[in-house]
Structures are given as structure tokens and as C-alpha cells.
Amino acid sequence: MGRLMAIDYGTKRVGIAVTDPMQIIASPLDTVHSKDIVDFILNYSKQETVDAIIVGWPKNLDNTDTNNTRNVQAFINRLKKITSIPIHLEDERFTSKIAMNAMISSGAKKKDRANKGNIDKVSAAVILQSYMERNSGF
């Protein structure tokens, strides 16, 4: 069994989270510049088996596209050209707020919470956890 990887894609930064090999726990992994994300995924998938990539899908509350939806779709199209790893979409509404609350609850310092890269990778973990819960059959 391989890992699941989640992506919180932004035009500047991309938050990345992964599961353990048994796909039980979702953990924040890293934040990279958006121009480096494809290389990051390719390098990571050479070192670790990745069963699927879960991409946060941006939608407004009324289910219309956001300003970033088109960028995420372009990223997915690019990713599909360079890897055969299955790609799944997961609703990313409220993930940044949930990530911030999780960081506060865990006792993260204000300085760490102010770092947007930390919020992005925790948001990716929230996306991944949501996907895992929705697909667990429980």
C-alpha cells in the first residue's frame, strides 16, 4: 500500500500533505513554490509509492468557481500529462480556517501561525483527512 498525497494549490505556494504507508494518518509535509510543485511530486513519487493525489478543489459557498479554480484545473491538466498517479478532487472550502484553528488548538506559536506556508501545508492535511474520512466506508 502506498501513500496518499494532498495538494492545496495556490498561485504562489502549494501546501503538501501525505499519509503514512498504511493510509491511516494525514500529516503536513511541505510547502513549495507553485513553479516547483510538479518536480516535487515527481521526485517524491520516485522515493515513495503514491497511490493517489488528492487536489483541493476551490469553490465558492454557492458552488461557483473561485478566482483560483481555473489555475487548479490547469495544474491538474499539467499533472495528468506527466504522471499516471490517479488524481481525485476534494472540496477545500473552509480548509484554511480549519487549519488555523487546528494550529491554535495544538499550541502553535503566533509566529508559526503567521507563516502562510505553514497554513498551506496544514490545509493540505485537512483536505487529505477529509478525503480519507469520506472514503473510509465508516
Secondary structure, DSSP 8 states (H G I E B T S, - for coil): --EEEEEEE-SSEEEEEEE-TTS--EEEEEEEEGGGHHHHHHHHHHHS-EEEEEEEE-B-TTS-B-TTHHHHHHHHHHHHHH--S-EEEEE-TTHHHHHHHHHHHTT--HHHHH-HHHHHHHHHHHHHHHHHHHTS--
